[in-house]
Amino acid sequence: MRVIAAAALALAWAATWQPANAQPAPPATARLQTPLVVVAAPDAPAWVRFLRASGAAAREGTLAEALKRPAAVITGSTKLSEAQLDQVKSAVSGGERVVSPNDAVLDAVGIGRTPARTVTSATMQGLTGPARWAPAVSVRPLESASVLPVATGDGGAVVAGYRDVGRGRLLALGVDPLGDGRDGHELLPGIGRLASSFTGADYGPTRTGADVYLDPGSLHNGVSGTPAELARTLAGARAVHVAGWNGDNRDPKFDYDYQALIDALHARGILVYAWLEPPFVSERFWLDHPECREKTATGHDAIGDWRRLIALEDPTCFQLALPVYTHVVSGFAFDGVDVAELYFEPPIDPKNYTPFHPSALAQFGHSPTADPAGFRAFRTRLVTDLNRKLLQVLNGLPNAKQLDFKMTVVDNKLDPAFGDQVGSDIDALAQVARENGAALQVEDPFVLWTQGPLRYDTLVPQLQALMPAGFAYPDVNVVDREAGYPTSAMTGAELDLAMSSAARVAGYVALYSAGTVGTDDMAHVPAAVAGSAATLDNGIQAHWTVNVFAPGGSSYRRLAVDGKRWPAGAGVAVVPAGIHRLQWSTGSRVGPGLVRFTGELGTAAVTRTSMTLRYDSRAPVFAVVDRRPVDRAAHANPDGGFTVRLPPGRHTVTMGFSSTSGEGKASGPLIAVTLVLLGAVTVSWVTVRVRSR
């Protein structure tokens, strides 16, 4: 102990000593964060929400504020006087960039319009195909001679384009993407992201809050399936739920290499959950146990969509299935388990209606056709009981204390008819989740799918009374038109708005799935999840932990949060929930930086050789730091820095680092040394303090 104490004292002295003649230049302080200003108008709040979901730092403000900044948005409903229009034209001529669908603004800068025509679709930069307009929209296209087109409708009608005015430029919109009650995605799905890049808006915050479903056997949309490539594509996710039914083949050589994928995701600081889909077990189980196959109302073996269903209500079959479920959960280094969609097939078609296995009929005790209402109530109780039984088994596994549990269920409040059809009672299932320490991921009701991406504004408040804060949130479905669903796969602004809407309260959202979301859209997910956080002129306001970015870029490596030194990386930092004043500056780094964090950060502190984090998380936590710690295991992150695994729960953790910016060597966990400099040097040996919830 004395040897370690002496080393600690030496490190403390090295961290604080400077030559007597050292006169470091004062660091350059970054300009205040300057969000893109949307000029105040009735439709300005919708534009701000739209731009934030697209990844831009934006806020509502006055015309005077807007014209003092490098760029601005002037909405369609903004009313401007002739003098104000002259000011706008002068500002653009002087170098400002403006985005506007406002007729008066377009006229003021000399953009001509052609006679009105009906447009039914549009193509634009950033989209792989045309956006279908339903219903058709009457548009006065922009004169092609007066703009450089970026979006065109039927017959070459220019509906968006650039216009150079002096030293500045206008992004002219010939159709208002947020007019007539639209959300912004319907006509020009790429316009939010395009406006963000066109204006050069500062990056808005991002949030590591998305859980993405992944079945490696059903990938397309240009997503490659090797573990390293999958991990790179999903780098912005908090967690990946990996299909757990691919490790139980009759020939083991066909079993999926879960550990290789887990290792690749862990290296990037991404949690991995075993995704179970009961009453499906596995293909091998279906083949080996025909006596356990669920039966439909017509007496046939039950196949629900892609799932071959097993009669888990039969006690013998349930026990036979357990080793398959528990093997995948305990046999690999998963961080959690998702018991997903354990319900019965609806009575829409008798050849699919379940459960009619002899065990189910025996438990019901009489004829389902003679008592259909009683049978439906029985099914609902059975769904609840089976979820409880399976979660209780999983909670009894040897590694259960290190696992996070989730249930993916169907809502029966906004769509009670469908909930009744599949046997889902969300209140009862929420009680099961609470009893077993699980979070509740709620599938968005099928009946709402045609209501646009902001449908989650309606669903989310319904969830808050079900579970403790942060333990209930939506499961966003991104589905294929080719699969027979009424809507096509969401993309661009529609997906951005959906993720922002779904995550706005809990800060978490599930996304189904990696196989239907393109790589460009996936890269935007962290910004969209943080869409309801507000970038202020001098800070941030968020309901949960977010990443923030220095307006001055990667040369800004020093950050003060509310006047307190903070562990920042190169132009990026993790800050906790709340309203915080941020002050970035250049100069030598204060100490190690935190650049990614999957838990909820409470506070942080940094010295030259240490970083202290107070956090809370029901799941294990991954922290990505920009130096290699010297006192705990860390793995090189392919995206840069080093990934450290921290325990679940509520903790205060201190990590030690060398006094230089070098990597150092990774080592196993040791007792860390916290250096507290309060006049004289003191040394504390306890760096991980565990407090109960």
N, C-alpha and C positions, 0 to 999 in steps of 0.2 A: 504494500500500500504506500509506503514511504517513497518508493521509486516513482510510482505513478503520480503522487502528490508533487514531487519535485519537478516532474515533467510538466505538470499542470501549471506550476508557478512560472516555469520558463516560457511556456506558451503565452501566459497572461502578460508577462513582461514584453515578449516579442510583439504582441498585438498592440501594446500601448506606447512603446518606445519610439521616438523619432529623434533624428539628429537635432541639436540645439538650433542650427541655422536653417532648418527646413522651413520653407515659405511656400507651401503649395498654393497654386492659383485657385481662387474661389471657383467652384463648379458653375457651369452655365445652366441656369434654370430654364426649363422648357416653358414655352408660352402656355398660357392656360388652355386647357382642352376647349376646343371651339367646335361644338357640334354644328352640323349643317342646320341652318335655320329654315323652317317652313313658315312662311308669312302667315300670321294669324288670320283665320277665316273659318267659316262653318265647317269646311271639310279638312282643315289643317290637322286635327287630331287623328283622323283616319290616315292621312299621309304620313304623319310621324310614326304611327304604329306600323304601317306598311314598310317604311324605310328601315326602322329598327329591326323588323323581322328579316329584312334583306341583308343585314349586317352593318348598317351605317350608324354612326353616332348622330342623332338628329333630335331637335326639339322645336317647339313652336316659339315664335318670337315676332317682333315688330319688323316692319319694312326697313326702318332705320338700322336695326341690328343686322338684318340680312344683307344690306348693301355695304356694310363695313367688313364683310367677310369674303373669303375667296369664292364662295358659291352660295346659292340659295335655291329654294323651291317656291314658286308662286303658283298657287293652286287655281283650279278653274273657277271657284266661287269668290276669289279675292276681288274686291272692288277697289280700283285705283283711280285717282284723279289724273288729269292731263299732266299736272306737274310731277306727280309720282311716276307716271309712265316715262316722262323725260328722264327722271332720276335713274330708272331701271335701264333705259337705253344707254345713258352715260356710264353707268357702272359696268355694263357688259362691254361697251366700247373700250373701257379702261382696263379690261382683263378679267372681269368676273364671269363665272359660268352659272347659267341659270337653267333650271328645268321648269317647263311650264306648259300646261294645256290651255292657258288663259287666252281667249280670243284677243283681248285688248293688248296684251303683251306681245303676242305674235304679230299683230298689226303694227305695233310701235317699232319693231325691229325689221319690218319690211318683208315678212313672210306672207306670200299670197296664198289664196285658197281657191280651189276649183269648186264647181257646183256640187251640191250634196248628192250622194249615191249610197246605195245599200251595200254593206260589206258583211260577209258571212264568215270570213276567216282572215288570219294574218300570219305572216312569217316574219321573223326578226332575228337579229344576231343573238346567239346563245341558245337557240331552240333547235332541236333536231327535226322538228316537223311543224306543220301549221297549227296555230291555235284556232279551234273551231268556236265561232261566236254563236251562241244560242241564247236568246233569239238574235237575229241579224240586227245590225246597228246602222242608223243613218249617219253618214260621216261626210264632212266637207274636207276632202283630202288636201294635203299641202301641195303647193305647186312644186313639181319636181325640179324645176330650174332654180328654185330659191333655197333648196336644202340638199344635203347629202343624205339620202334615205338610209334608215336603219331598220325600218319595219314597213312592210307593204301588205296591202289587202288585195282582194279580188281585182283582177285586171290591172295590177300594178299601181293601185291607188296608194299613195304615200301617206301613211298614218303616223309616222314618227321620223324625224331627221335632224341633222345638225345644221346650224346656220352660224357662220363666222361673222362677227360684228366687231370691227376694229381689232383689238387685241384679245377680245373675249369670244365666247361661244355660247349659243343657246341650244339646248336639247328641246326641240319643239314637238309637242304631242298633238297630232291632229284629231285625236279622240281622247277623252278624259278617262283614264283607267279607274278613277274613283268617282266618276259621275253617276247619277241616276241610281244611287244606292249600292254601287259595286264595291267590292272589297279591295280591288287592285290587281287580282290575278286573272280575271275573266277574259280580258281582251289582249293584253300584252304581258304574258307571264314573266318575261325577262326584264321588265322595265324597272323594277325595284333594284335589282342588282346592277343593271346598266346605269341607272341614275347615281347609285353609290360610287361606281368607278368613274363615271363622267365628271362628277363634282369633286372628286378627290377627297370625299368626306373621310374624317378620321374613322378608324375602326371602332365599332361599338363593342361592348363586352361580349364575351362568349361564356358558355356554361357547359361543364362536363356533367351533363345530366340525362343523356339519352341511353336507353337500353335497347340494343338492336338485336332482333331475332335473325339467326343464321342457320339455315340448313345447307351444309356444303354440297349436298347432292342436287340442289335445285337453283343453281346460280345462273344468271344471264345478265343482261344489261351491261355487258362488257366487264363484269366483275370476274376476276380470275380467282381460281380456287386453291392455290398453294397457301400454306399457312402464313408465310412471310408476306405474300401479296394481299391476303385477306386482312392481316393485321395493319398493313399500310393503308388500305382502303377505309378501314373502320377506326382509324387513329383518333377521331374526335369523339368516339363513344365513351360513356362511363363504363358500360358493361356490354358484353355480347352473350346472348342466350343461344347456346349451341345445341342443335338437335341431338337428343340423347339416345336415339333408337338405332344408331348406326354402329353400335359396338357389340351386337349380339347375333352374329351371323353363324350359320352352320359351319362354314369354313372360316376360321379366324383370320385368314389372310385378307379377307374382305372387310374386316373391322376397320372403322375409321381411326386414324392416328390422332386421337384427342389430345394427347400430351404435347405433340408438336405444335398444334394450334394454340393450346393454352400457353405454352412457353413463348410463342411469338407475340401473343396478345399481352401477356404479363410484362414482357420486355418493354412494351410501349406504355405500360401503366394502365392497362385495361382489365377490368374484372371479367371473369368468365363464369357463367351459370350453366348448370346442366338443365336443359329444357326438356321436361317430360310431357307427354301428351296422352295421359290416360283418358279413356279406357284402352287406347292403343298401348301395346307393350313393345313388340318388335315383330319383324317378319318371321324370324325363326320360331318365336313363341306361338304365333298364329298357326304355323305349319305343324309344330310338334304337339299342340294341344287343341285338337278340333273340338274336344268336349267343352272347352272354355270359350268358344266363339259365341259372342252375343247374337241373339236372334231378333229378327224384326217381327212386326205384326203379321207378316205373311209366312213366317216360319223359316225364312232364309237366313243365311249367315249375314251379319250386319257389317257393311262397309260404308263408313261415313266420309264422303269425299275421298281423300287419300288415306284415311285411317282404317285399319282393319281392327274392329272393336272386340274387346275381350269383356266377358261378364265378370267384372270385378265385384259385383254384388254377391257372387258365389264365394263363400269363405275359402273353399279349397283353391279356387282359381286366383283369388286375391293373394293367398300365401305363395302359390306357385310363381306369381308375377313379381313378388317383392325382391327376390334375388337379382332379377334383371334390372329393376330400378336402382336398388342399392349398390349394385356392382359399378354402374357408371358413375354414381355420385361419390362413392368412397374409393373407387379404383383410380381416380385421377385427381389432379390438384385443382378441383373446381372451388370457386369462392362462394357459390350459392346454388340454390335449386329453385326452379320455377315449375310449380305444378299447374299446368296450363290446360284450360278448356275441358275439365273433367265434368262433362254433362252428357245428356242423352240426345239422340237425334229426334227432331221434331216430327209431329204427326201430319206433316204436309202431304206426304206420300206414304201409304201403309207399308210399302216395300222397304222403307228406310226407318220407320218408327220403332224406337227401342225404349225400354228393355223388355224383351219377351223370352229371355232365357228361362228354363224351368225353375231355376233358383229364384229369379225375380217374381215369377208368377206364384210360387209357393209362399214367398214372403208376403205378397199382397193378399193372398188368401181367398180371392174369388175372381170372377170374370171381369177383366178390364172393359169389355164391351158393355157389360151390364152396369158398370159404375165408372164411366169415363172421367168424371170430375174427381172421384176418389183416387183413381189410378194416377191422374196428373199430380195430385197432392202427394201421393206415395213416391212418385218419381222425384219430386223436389226434395223431399226429406232424404231420399237415398243419395242424391247428388251431394247434399250437405254432409251426410254421414261419411261418404266415401272420401271426400276431401279431408275431413277431419282425421279419418283413420290413416290415410297416406301421410299426412303431415306429422302425425304423432309418431309413425314409424321412422320418418326421416329425422325427426328431432331426437330420436333415440340412437342414432348412429354415433360411433366413436368420435367422429370429426365434426359433430353437429355444432359445437360451440364456435367453430370457426366458419360456419356457413351462414349466409343470409338467405332467408326464405321469401318466396313470392307466390302469389296465386293469381292466375289470369282468369277472369270470370266475365260472364255476360251480364250487362245491366238489365234490370227489369223494372226500372222506374220510368225512364223516358220511353221505353218500348216494352210495356208490360205483356203484350201479347206474345212477343218472341221469347221473353224471359220465361213465361209460363210454358211455352212449347218445348224448351230445352231443359226445364226443371231448375231454373236459376232463381234463387231468392237471395238477392245481394245483401240484405240485412243479416240473414243467417250466415252467409259466407263470410261477411265481415267479422262476425263474432268468432268464427273458426280461425280467421287470420289473426285476430287479436289474441286468442288463446294460445296460438302456436308461434307467435313472434314473426308473423309474415306480413309483408306489404301486399296491397291489393292493386293489381293492374286491371283496369276495367276496359273491356273492349267497347269501342264506340258503337252505339246501336245502329244496326243496319238501316233502320227507318230514317236516320239522320244523314246518311251518306250523300244524299242529294242536296243538302242544305249548305254546302260550302265549307271551307276550312275553318271558319269561325264558329262552327257548331259546338266546339268544345267550350265556348263561353257559357253555353247552357248546361253541358254535362258536368263540368268541373265543380260548380257550386253544389251539385247534388252529392258529390263524393266527400265533401269536407266533414259532414256530420257522421260519416261511417267509421272513420279511422282517426288516430292521432295525426297531427300535422306532419305532412310529408310521407305518410304511409298509404295514400290512395291517390292514384293518378291515371290518366287515360292511356290506352293502348291504341295508337294510331295505325289504321290499316291503309297501306298503300298497295292497291290491288290492280290486277291486269284486266283490261277490257276483254282480252282473249279468253280469260278464265270464266267468262259468263257473268261478271259483275256489272251493275248498271253504270258504274263510273270508270273512267280510265285511270291509270296510275297517276297520282299527283306528281307534279314536277314544278320546278321554278318557284314562283311566288306563291302558288297554292300550297306547296309543301312547307315553305317558310312560314306562312301564316298559320297553317295547321299546327306546326310544332310550337310556335310562339303561343298560340291560344291554349294548347293542351298543357303547356308547362307553366303557365303564368302564375299559378298559386303554389304548387308543390315544388316547382323547379325541376321536376323529373317527368319523363315521358318515355313510353315504350314505343318502338317503331318496328312495324311488321311490313317489309323485312329487307334484309340485305340483298335478297334476290330480285327485288322489284324497285329498288332505289338506285338511280344512276350514280356514278362516282362523283360527278360535279355537284349533284344535290347533296350527297352524303357529306361532302366537304363543307357545306353550308349549315349543316345541322347544329353545331355548337353555337353559332351566332343566332340562329332562329330560336333555339331553346332559351336564350337569354334575351329574347326580343322585348319582354316587358320591363327589363331593367332600363334605367334612364341615365344617359351620360349628361352630366351637368357641365357648366363652363369650367368648373374647377374641381370636379370630382365625379362621384358615382352614387346612384341610389338603386339598390337591389334588395329583393326579399330573400336572397340566398347567395351562397358563395359564387363569385364570378372571376374570370380572368379579365384583366384590363390591360390596355396597351398605351404606351407613351406616344403622344402626338409627334414627338421629335424622332421616333424610330429607335433602332437598336443601339444607338450610341448613348441613350439615356439608361443608365444602369443603377441609378440611385433613386430611391423613392421614399418619401415621407407620407405616411397615412395618418391624417389628423395630427400632424406634427411629430409623429413617431417614426424612427428609422424602421424600414421594412425590408424583408428578404426578397428583392426583385432580381429578375433576370435581365437579359438584354432587351429592354423595351417592353417587357411583359411581367406581370405579377398576378398573384392570386390574392383577392381581398374578400373579407367576410360580408355577410348580409348587413344592410344598414345604409345610412347616408354618410359618406366619407369624403373628406377633402384630400385630394391627391396632389402632390408636388414632385414632379420628376426633375432630375438634373443629370448633367454629365459629370465627369470626373472619375477618379478611381473608385472601384466598387467598395461598398461598406463591408461586404462579406458574401457568403453563399446566397444564391437566389432560388426561390421556389417558383416553378413555371407550370406545374400541373398538379391538381389535387382532386381526389375523387370523394373526399368526405366534406363535411360542413365545417369550415374553418371558423374558430372563435376569435382568436387573435394570434399574432406572431411577433417574434422579436429576433433580432440578428446582431451578432458581433462579428469580429473579423474571423473567428474560428468556430462559430456555432450558430445554430438556428433552432429556435424554440417555437413549437406549434401547439396550440390548444385546439382540439377538434372534437367532433362528435360524429359517429357513423354507426349504423346498424350492420354494415358490411365491413370486411377488411378494407383498408385504405391503401392506395398507391399514391406516393408523392414522387414527383420528378424534380430533381434538383440539378443545378448546373455545375456542381462540383461533386467529386466522389467523396462520400463520408468516410472517415477513418475508423468509425466505431460501430459500424453495422454493415450487414450485407447489402450490396447494391449491384445492379446490373446495368451495363451500358445500354442506353436507349437508342434505337436506330434513328430516332428523330433528334438526337442530341441530349446531352446530360445523362443522368443516372437515375434509375428507378429503384425506389425503396418501398418495401412493404411494411405497413404499420398495422397494429391490431385493431379489431372492431371495438366499439364502445366509446366512452368519453374519456379522453386521455390528455395529458400534457407530455409532450415528447421533445427532448433536446437531442439534436444530432451534432456530432463534432466533426470538424473539418481541419485540414492542415492550414497553416497560416499563409500559404501561397495559393495562387489560383490554379495550380497544377492538379491533375487528376488524383494523384496518390494511388495507392493500391487497395482494391476491395479486400475486405476482411470479414470474418464472421462477427456476429454480435458480441460486443464487449460492454463493460460498464463504461458509460460515457462520462465525460467530465464537463460540468457546467462551470463557466468562469463568471463570477459576479464581481464587478469592479466597483466598489463603493469606498473610494479613498484607498484603503488597504485592500490587498488581494485576498479574497476568500475562495474556498473551493467547496463545491457541493458534489456529492457522489451520486445522488439519486436524480435521475433525469427522466424517468418514466413514472408518472404518478397516475394511478388508475382510480377513478371515482365511479361509483355506481350510478346508474341512470336515475 
